[in-house]
Amino acid sequence: MLLSLISLSDNEIETVTSAVREWCHLNHCDIDSSQGRHAITIAVELVHAKLERPFLACLIEALRSPFESQPPISGEAINHAGPVTPTTV
């Protein structure tokens, strides 16, 4: 994890650590947890991508579960595999 930060400038390291701390706070997890380490990895990748949008917003979007991005469609049952249309008897 720390090796990925070595390639960054001081400003980029500050951007990554601040955004990941905020993301961890919002998601009630510790920065040293597996989720926090994953967030750092994604944040470093985002810094290398030189995004134009606000960094924290990009990090939140990148770490969002695919199930969070799609609201349930009325009349459909949702399971962890995705939307399933209820069967009629």
DRENTORKOL-3810 file (N, C-alpha, C; in nm, 4 decimals):
REM DRENTORKOL-3810
@n.u->0.0827; n.v->-0.1183; n.w->0.0000; ca.u->0.0000; ca.v->0.0000; ca.w->0.0000; c.u->0.0873; c.v->0.1248; c.w->0.0000
@n.u->0.1837; n.v->0.1327; n.w->0.0893; ca.u->0.2689; ca.v->0.2507; ca.w->0.0964; c.u->0.3559; c.v->0.2658; c.w->-0.0272
@n.u->0.3920; n.v->0.1547; n.w->-0.0902; ca.u->0.4735; ca.v->0.1627; ca.w->-0.2111; c.u->0.4010; c.v->0.2372; c.w->-0.3227
@n.u->0.2697; n.v->0.2225; n.w->-0.3281; ca.u->0.1946; ca.v->0.2920; ca.w->-0.4325; c.u->0.1947; c.v->0.4424; c.w->-0.4097
@n.u->0.2123; n.v->0.4874; n.w->-0.2870; ca.u->0.2155; ca.v->0.6304; ca.w->-0.2569; c.u->0.3495; c.v->0.6939; c.w->-0.2902
@n.u->0.4555; n.v->0.6143; n.w->-0.2970; ca.u->0.5897; ca.v->0.6675; ca.w->-0.3220; c.u->0.5976; c.v->0.7412; c.w->-0.4550
@n.u->0.5243; n.v->0.6951; n.w->-0.5538; ca.u->0.5309; ca.v->0.7560; ca.w->-0.6872; c.u->0.4574; c.v->0.8895; c.w->-0.6960
@n.u->0.3894; n.v->0.9304; n.w->-0.5896; ca.u->0.3096; ca.v->1.0522; ca.w->-0.5917; c.u->0.3855; c.v->1.1712; c.w->-0.5346
@n.u->0.3465; n.v->1.2902; n.w->-0.5770; ca.u->0.4016; ca.v->1.4129; ca.w->-0.5195; c.u->0.3411; c.v->1.4337; c.w->-0.3803
@n.u->0.3973; n.v->1.5262; n.w->-0.3043; ca.u->0.3434; ca.v->1.5552; ca.w->-0.1711; c.u->0.1970; c.v->1.5995; c.w->-0.1788
@n.u->0.1647; n.v->1.6831; n.w->-0.2769; ca.u->0.0256; ca.v->1.7287; ca.w->-0.2930; c.u->-0.0672; c.v->1.6131; c.w->-0.3276
@n.u->-0.0219; n.v->1.5220; n.w->-0.4131; ca.u->-0.1041; ca.v->1.4062; ca.w->-0.4504; c.u->-0.1237; c.v->1.3131; c.w->-0.3312
@n.u->-0.0198; n.v->1.2959; n.w->-0.2501; ca.u->-0.0326; ca.v->1.2121; ca.w->-0.1298; c.u->-0.1349; c.v->1.2736; c.w->-0.0356
@n.u->-0.1296; n.v->1.4038; n.w->-0.0189; ca.u->-0.2265; ca.v->1.4728; ca.w->0.0673; c.u->-0.3679; c.v->1.4565; c.w->0.0122
@n.u->-0.3838; n.v->1.4666; n.w->-0.1185; ca.u->-0.5144; ca.v->1.4490; ca.w->-0.1822; c.u->-0.5685; c.v->1.3088; c.w->-0.1562
@n.u->-0.4832; n.v->1.2087; n.w->-0.1771; ca.u->-0.5242; ca.v->1.0693; ca.w->-0.1572; c.u->-0.5605; c.v->1.0440; c.w->-0.0113
@n.u->-0.4727; n.v->1.0810; n.w->0.0803; ca.u->-0.4984; ca.v->1.0494; ca.w->0.2211; c.u->-0.6198; c.v->1.1243; c.w->0.2746
@n.u->-0.6369; n.v->1.2495; n.w->0.2350; ca.u->-0.7543; ca.v->1.3252; ca.w->0.2807; c.u->-0.8833; c.v->1.2641; c.w->0.2285
@n.u->-0.8854; n.v->1.2318; n.w->0.1001; ca.u->-1.0064; ca.v->1.1742; ca.w->0.0407; c.u->-1.0380; c.v->1.0376; c.w->0.1006
@n.u->-0.9358; n.v->0.9560; n.w->0.1218; ca.u->-0.9603; ca.v->0.8221; ca.w->0.1776; c.u->-1.0049; c.v->0.8329; c.w->0.3233
@n.u->-0.9465; n.v->0.9229; n.w->0.3989; ca.u->-0.9933; ca.v->0.9427; ca.w->0.5373; c.u->-1.1402; c.v->0.9838; c.w->0.5389
@n.u->-1.1765; n.v->1.0761; n.w->0.4515; ca.u->-1.3154; ca.v->1.1206; ca.w->0.4441; c.u->-1.4061; c.v->1.0058; c.w->0.4002
@n.u->-1.3635; n.v->0.9291; n.w->0.2988; ca.u->-1.4432; ca.v->0.8156; ca.w->0.2519; c.u->-1.4613; c.v->0.7137; c.w->0.3651
@n.u->-1.3536; n.v->0.6852; n.w->0.4371; ca.u->-1.3623; ca.v->0.5903; ca.w->0.5493; c.u->-1.4575; c.v->0.6417; c.w->0.6566
@n.u->-1.4515; n.v->0.7707; n.w->0.6843; ca.u->-1.5422; ca.v->0.8298; ca.w->0.7825; c.u->-1.6877; c.v->0.8140; c.w->0.7371
@n.u->-1.7150; n.v->0.8450; n.w->0.6112; ca.u->-1.8506; ca.v->0.8345; ca.w->0.5576; c.u->-1.9014; c.v->0.6909; c.w->0.5563
@n.u->-1.8085; n.v->0.5947; n.w->0.5434; ca.u->-1.8467; ca.v->0.4538; ca.w->0.5337; c.u->-1.8203; c.v->0.3759; c.w->0.6608
@n.u->-1.7889; n.v->0.4468; n.w->0.7681; ca.u->-1.7721; ca.v->0.3868; ca.w->0.9006; c.u->-1.6733; c.v->0.2700; c.w->0.8995
@n.u->-1.5582; n.v->0.2934; n.w->0.8386; ca.u->-1.4545; ca.v->0.1910; ca.w->0.8398; c.u->-1.3201; c.v->0.2565; c.w->0.8715
@n.u->-1.2260; n.v->0.1774; n.w->0.9140; ca.u->-1.0932; ca.v->0.2259; ca.w->0.9488; c.u->-1.0045; c.v->0.2290; c.w->0.8250
@n.u->-0.9175; n.v->0.3265; n.w->0.8164; ca.u->-0.8286; ca.v->0.3375; ca.w->0.7012; c.u->-0.7342; c.v->0.2177; c.w->0.6923
@n.u->-0.7096; n.v->0.1508; n.w->0.8052; ca.u->-0.6234; ca.v->0.0327; ca.w->0.8059; c.u->-0.6993; c.v->-0.0971; c.w->0.7797
@n.u->-0.8300; n.v->-0.0869; n.w->0.7576; ca.u->-0.9097; ca.v->-0.2059; ca.w->0.7273; c.u->-0.8892; c.v->-0.2441; c.w->0.5815
@n.u->-0.9408; n.v->-0.3589; n.w->0.5429; ca.u->-0.9299; ca.v->-0.4010; ca.w->0.4026; c.u->-1.0028; c.v->-0.3027; c.w->0.3114
@n.u->-1.1162; n.v->-0.2475; n.w->0.3581; ca.u->-1.1884; ca.v->-0.1488; ca.w->0.2779; c.u->-1.1052; c.v->-0.0210; c.w->0.2624
@n.u->-1.0395; n.v->0.0216; n.w->0.3701; ca.u->-0.9557; ca.v->0.1410; ca.w->0.3649; c.u->-0.8365; c.v->0.1222; c.w->0.2728
@n.u->-0.7736; n.v->0.0067; n.w->0.2799; ca.u->-0.6594; ca.v->-0.0211; ca.w->0.1917; c.u->-0.7040; c.v->-0.0268; c.w->0.0454
@n.u->-0.8205; n.v->-0.0842; n.w->0.0225; ca.u->-0.8742; ca.v->-0.0883; ca.w->-0.1141; c.u->-0.9020; c.v->0.0542; c.w->-0.1635
@n.u->-0.9557; n.v->0.1380; n.w->-0.0772; ca.u->-0.9836; ca.v->0.2770; ca.w->-0.1130; c.u->-0.8548; c.v->0.3503; c.w->-0.1487
@n.u->-0.7480; n.v->0.3246; n.w->-0.0757; ca.u->-0.6190; ca.v->0.3879; ca.w->-0.1067; c.u->-0.5707; c.v->0.3443; c.w->-0.2445
@n.u->-0.5817; n.v->0.2165; n.w->-0.2732; ca.u->-0.5391; ca.v->0.1654; ca.w->-0.4039; c.u->-0.6166; c.v->0.2340; c.w->-0.5165
@n.u->-0.7472; n.v->0.2425; n.w->-0.5013; ca.u->-0.8313; ca.v->0.3063; ca.w->-0.6029; c.u->-0.7973; c.v->0.4552; c.w->-0.6123
@n.u->-0.7756; n.v->0.5203; n.w->-0.4984; ca.u->-0.7441; ca.v->0.6635; ca.w->-0.4984; c.u->-0.6134; c.v->0.6914; c.w->-0.5718
@n.u->-0.5129; n.v->0.6069; n.w->-0.5524; ca.u->-0.3854; ca.v->0.6249; ca.w->-0.6233; c.u->-0.4073; c.v->0.6107; c.w->-0.7732
@n.u->-0.4877; n.v->0.5129; n.w->-0.8138; ca.u->-0.5188; ca.v->0.4967; ca.w->-0.9564; c.u->-0.5897; c.v->0.6199; c.w->-1.0112
@n.u->-0.6797; n.v->0.6772; n.w->-0.9325; ca.u->-0.7519; ca.v->0.7969; ca.w->-0.9762; c.u->-0.6586; c.v->0.9166; c.w->-0.9896
@n.u->-0.5617; n.v->0.9290; n.w->-0.8987; ca.u->-0.4652; ca.v->1.0389; ca.w->-0.9076; c.u->-0.3845; c.v->1.0259; c.w->-1.0361
@n.u->-0.3421; n.v->0.9056; n.w->-1.0672; ca.u->-0.2661; ca.v->0.8835; ca.w->-1.1904; c.u->-0.3501; c.v->0.9136; c.w->-1.3148
@n.u->-0.4818; n.v->0.9025; n.w->-1.3043; ca.u->-0.5702; ca.v->0.9294; ca.w->-1.4176; c.u->-0.5895; c.v->1.0795; c.w->-1.4422
@n.u->-0.5453; n.v->1.1632; n.w->-1.3485; ca.u->-0.5539; ca.v->1.3098; ca.w->-1.3622; c.u->-0.6959; c.v->1.3551; c.w->-1.3950
@n.u->-0.7885; n.v->1.3227; n.w->-1.3070; ca.u->-0.9298; ca.v->1.3543; ca.w->-1.3274; c.u->-0.9579; c.v->1.5028; c.w->-1.3155
@n.u->-1.0574; n.v->1.5476; n.w->-1.3877; ca.u->-1.0983; ca.v->1.6875; ca.w->-1.3845; c.u->-1.2032; c.v->1.7142; c.w->-1.2763
@n.u->-1.2793; n.v->1.6125; n.w->-1.2395; ca.u->-1.3858; ca.v->1.6281; ca.w->-1.1410; c.u->-1.3288; c.v->1.6293; c.w->-0.9999
@n.u->-1.4064; n.v->1.6739; n.w->-0.9000; ca.u->-1.3595; ca.v->1.6705; ca.w->-0.7607; c.u->-1.3188; c.v->1.5291; c.w->-0.7209
@n.u->-1.2043; n.v->1.5188; n.w->-0.6576; ca.u->-1.1432; ca.v->1.3895; ca.w->-0.6312; c.u->-1.2285; c.v->1.3009; c.w->-0.5408
@n.u->-1.2804; n.v->1.3558; n.w->-0.4320; ca.u->-1.3596; ca.v->1.2736; ca.w->-0.3405; c.u->-1.4830; c.v->1.2177; c.w->-0.4108
@n.u->-1.5473; n.v->1.2973; n.w->-0.4936; ca.u->-1.6648; ca.v->1.2489; ca.w->-0.5683; c.u->-1.6267; c.v->1.1326; c.w->-0.6593
@n.u->-1.5115; n.v->1.1428; n.w->-0.7233; ca.u->-1.4648; ca.v->1.0338; ca.w->-0.8103; c.u->-1.4344; c.v->0.9085; c.w->-0.7293
@n.u->-1.3737; n.v->0.9268; n.w->-0.6122; ca.u->-1.3420; ca.v->0.8127; ca.w->-0.5267; c.u->-1.4688; c.v->0.7442; c.w->-0.4789
@n.u->-1.5658; n.v->0.8219; n.w->-0.4354; ca.u->-1.6934; ca.v->0.7648; ca.w->-0.3892; c.u->-1.7608; c.v->0.6878; c.w->-0.5015
@n.u->-1.7609; n.v->0.7454; n.w->-0.6209; ca.u->-1.8214; ca.v->0.6778; ca.w->-0.7362; c.u->-1.7466; c.v->0.5491; c.w->-0.7705
@n.u->-1.6134; n.v->0.5535; n.w->-0.7670; ca.u->-1.5328; ca.v->0.4365; ca.w->-0.8025; c.u->-1.5506; c.v->0.3230; c.w->-0.7026
@n.u->-1.5773; n.v->0.3567; n.w->-0.5770; ca.u->-1.5902; ca.v->0.2552; ca.w->-0.4726; c.u->-1.7343; c.v->0.2146; c.w->-0.4464
@n.u->-1.8279; n.v->0.2740; n.w->-0.5172; ca.u->-1.9690; ca.v->0.2419; ca.w->-0.4987; c.u->-1.9965; c.v->0.1006; c.w->-0.5487
@n.u->-2.0764; n.v->0.0308; n.w->-0.4739; ca.u->-2.1196; ca.v->-0.1021; ca.w->-0.5142; c.u->-2.2058; c.v->-0.0898; c.w->-0.6395
@n.u->-2.1932; n.v->-0.1833; n.w->-0.7335; ca.u->-2.2785; ca.v->-0.1765; ca.w->-0.8531; c.u->-2.4263; c.v->-0.1813; c.w->-0.8177
@n.u->-2.4617; n.v->-0.2372; n.w->-0.7016; ca.u->-2.6016; ca.v->-0.2461; ca.w->-0.6612; c.u->-2.6534; c.v->-0.1114; c.w->-0.6120
@n.u->-2.5634; n.v->-0.0221; n.w->-0.5654; ca.u->-2.6049; ca.v->0.1094; ca.w->-0.5182; c.u->-2.6372; c.v->0.2029; c.w->-0.6330
@n.u->-2.5799; n.v->0.1796; n.w->-0.7495; ca.u->-2.5944; ca.v->0.2744; ca.w->-0.8592; c.u->-2.7251; c.v->0.2592; c.w->-0.9353
@n.u->-2.7977; n.v->0.1492; n.w->-0.9126; ca.u->-2.9218; ca.v->0.1261; ca.w->-0.9859; c.u->-3.0369; c.v->0.1137; c.w->-0.8868
@n.u->-3.1308; n.v->0.2082; n.w->-0.8887; ca.u->-3.2455; ca.v->0.1970; ca.w->-0.7988; c.u->-3.3344; c.v->0.0814; c.w->-0.8416
@n.u->-3.3994; n.v->0.0157; n.w->-0.7454; ca.u->-3.4904; ca.v->-0.0939; ca.w->-0.7814; c.u->-3.6029; c.v->-0.0431; c.w->-0.8706
@n.u->-3.6385; n.v->-0.1234; n.w->-0.9666; ca.u->-3.7486; ca.v->-0.0907; ca.w->-1.0571; c.u->-3.8774; c.v->-0.1389; c.w->-0.9923
@n.u->-3.9781; n.v->-0.0545; n.w->-0.9931; ca.u->-4.1058; ca.v->-0.0874; ca.w->-0.9314; c.u->-4.1585; c.v->-0.2200; c.w->-0.9857
@n.u->-4.2019; n.v->-0.3063; n.w->-0.8950; ca.u->-4.2585; ca.v->-0.4337; ca.w->-0.9362; c.u->-4.1567; c.v->-0.5444; c.w->-0.9513
@n.u->-4.0286; n.v->-0.5161; n.w->-0.9256; ca.u->-3.9262; ca.v->-0.6200; ca.w->-0.9364; c.u->-3.8699; c.v->-0.6514; c.w->-0.7985
@n.u->-3.8469; n.v->-0.7774; n.w->-0.7739; ca.u->-3.7779; ca.v->-0.8191; ca.w->-0.6522; c.u->-3.6281; c.v->-0.8100; c.w->-0.6788
@n.u->-3.5532; n.v->-0.7653; n.w->-0.5803; ca.u->-3.4089; ca.v->-0.7502; ca.w->-0.5957; c.u->-3.3388; c.v->-0.8504; c.w->-0.5057
@n.u->-3.2420; n.v->-0.9222; n.w->-0.5626; ca.u->-3.1553; ca.v->-1.0057; ca.w->-0.4819; c.u->-3.0120; c.v->-0.9653; c.w->-0.5113
@n.u->-2.9149; n.v->-1.0297; n.w->-0.4512; ca.u->-2.7765; ca.v->-0.9897; ca.w->-0.4693; c.u->-2.7249; c.v->-1.0179; c.w->-0.6094
@n.u->-2.7944; n.v->-1.0933; n.w->-0.6872; ca.u->-2.7509; ca.v->-1.1198; ca.w->-0.8239; c.u->-2.8054; c.v->-1.0154; c.w->-0.9207
@n.u->-2.8938; n.v->-0.9290; n.w->-0.8749; ca.u->-2.9490; ca.v->-0.8256; ca.w->-0.9618; c.u->-3.1002; c.v->-0.8356; c.w->-0.9655
@n.u->-3.1659; n.v->-0.7556; n.w->-1.0489; ca.u->-3.3116; ca.v->-0.7549; ca.w->-1.0537; c.u->-3.3680; c.v->-0.8868; c.w->-1.1073
@n.u->-3.4735; n.v->-0.9312; n.w->-1.0444; ca.u->-3.5424; ca.v->-1.0540; ca.w->-1.0866; c.u->-3.6892; c.v->-1.0210; c.w->-1.0961
@n.u->-3.7495; n.v->-1.0510; n.w->-1.2087; ca.u->-3.8923; ca.v->-1.0264; ca.w->-1.2255; c.u->-3.9691; c.v->-1.1356; c.w->-1.1537
@n.u->-4.0643; n.v->-1.0975; n.w->-1.0671; ca.u->-4.1407; ca.v->-1.1995; ca.w->-0.9939; c.u->-4.2203; c.v->-1.2868; c.w->-1.0904
@n.u->-4.2279; n.v->-1.4123; n.w->-1.0564; ca.u->-4.3045; ca.v->-1.5045; ca.w->-1.1407; c.u->-4.4497; c.v->-1.5003; c.w->-1.0988
@n.u->-4.5388; n.v->-1.5196; n.w->-1.1938; ca.u->-4.6819; ca.v->-1.5228; ca.w->-1.1641; c.u->-4.7268; c.v->-1.6674; c.w->-1.1671
@n.u->-4.8182; n.v->-1.6988; n.w->-1.0785; ca.u->-4.8667; ca.v->-1.8358; ca.w->-1.0675; c.u->-4.9996; c.v->-1.8501; c.w->-1.1308
END
